[in-house]
Amino acid sequence: MFELSDSFLFTYIILPLIIFVARICDVSLGTLRIIFTSKGYRKVAPILGFFEVFIWIIVISQLLSSVNSWIAYVAFAGGFAAGNFIGIKIEERIAIGTLLVRITMSKDASELMNMLNENGFGTTRIEAEGSKGKVNIVMSVVSRKSIHDIQKILTDYDENLFYSIEDIRSVKKGVFPTAQNFGSRWLSGK
């Protein structure tokens, strides 16, 4: 019967597993650090960066100590890929940031504006000239946590409605729907 030696078990199973999990952690932190940096969170990004690099140094030192283990290299690359995926999923869950929803429509915008206002979304309307004549542009600044709610309202109003969504770095004052707290958003599965 085949027995696994402690050295084989550590080199080909435990160490690659540790490298894989640690790499997921450091890449997820790196993904979040970049997102926090782009959103202007100057105090959070350096803390995430510290832990990201700390984990990375530990992983690299372990990887270099097991130069002969191709499984460790595969675990390193696999952890990187999984870390990107998990980091993006975490960011989608916490939904940091503010968005501008810009709706362009050729008909009167009053009904849509009333629907949005009744649901707590502030709106601004601008009359403009489009390629096919006069249009109304309705804009609403929303938190990323609310984007699915406003998209449902827009789809219910007119499934062929043209709108675009843009990132906004910062806002000051305005009308915003009551935000859910972090815990309820994370557990809601949205």
Secondary structure, DSSP 8 states (H G I E B T S, - for coil): -----HHHHIIIIIHHHHHHHHHHHHHHHHHHHHHHHHTT-TTHHHHHHHHHHHHHHHHHHHHHHTTT-HHHHHHHHHHHHHHHHHHHHHHHHH--SEEEEEEEESS--HHHHHHHHHTT---EEEEEEETTEEEEEEEEEEEGGGHHHHHHHHHHH-TT-EEEEEEES---S--------HHHHHHHT-
